[in-house]
Amino acid sequence: MNAWDLFVNRGYNCAESALGGIVGEIDACSSLASGFGGGIGGSGDICGAATGAIMGLGARANVRVHDDRSVSELKDMVIRFLIAFEKECGGLDCRDLIPLDEMFDDEVSRKEYFSGRDRKTKCAAFVESAERIAESLLEEKGW
């Protein structure tokens, strides 16, 4: 199971997909990411793929269980993730990545775009990048 498949073929949103791909399963925890799609509740703020990936980093690091891992190491990993994601994808906020504010004059056309194929294709690339960057950082740490 990977994030791209969860997003494109199985109907999960960007945040759920990134989290599910990184932790390797869709379970009850994935529902915690449901409200982050579309840039935190569809507001256009930080990309749901990025927030889902950050949740995935935290879940995989599991610093409360592993004595050899620290919160400061996880925070460093999150900062490195954000820098890499922004560089690769061209931004951190959904409104800049799509870009929402430039495309829509009203809420109806915005909602239509979110349910359409163009958005799905564009956002699938962000989901895929988020998973790959996070997995690379986790592998680098041996986590």
Residue, then its C-alpha position, 0 to 999 in steps of 0.5 A: m500500500n502506498a500513498w499515491d494508490l490510497f489517494v488516487n484509487r481508494g478515495y482517501n484525502c491527501a492527508e489520510s493517504a500520506l499518513g497511511g502510506i508512511v505507516g503502512e496501513i489505513d486504520a483508526c489513526s488515519s481518521l485523525a488526518s481526515g480534517f487536514g485535507g485541502g490545506i486544513g479543512g479545505s482552507g488552503d493552509i498547509c498542504g494536507a499531504a505535508t501534514g499527513a506526512i508529518m503525522g506519519l513521521g511522528a508515528r514511525a519515530n514513536v519517541r515515547v516508546h523508543d528510548d534511543r529516539s528524541v523529540s528534538e531529533l523528530k523536530d529536526m526531521v520535520i523541519r528537514f521534511l518541510i524544507a525538502f517538500e517546499k523545495e520540491c513541490g514549490g510551496l507548503d500551502c495548498r492555496d499556493l500549490i494549486p493555487l486556490d485563491e487565483m483560480f476561484d471567485d466563488e465557493v461553488s467553483r472551488k468545491e467543483y475543482f476539489s472533486g475534479r480530475d485535474r486536482k486529483t492529478k496535481c495533488a497526487a504528485f504532492v502526496e507521492s512526494a510527501e511519502r517519498i521525502a518522509e520515507s527517505l528521512l526515516e531511512e536515513k535515521g534507521w527508523 
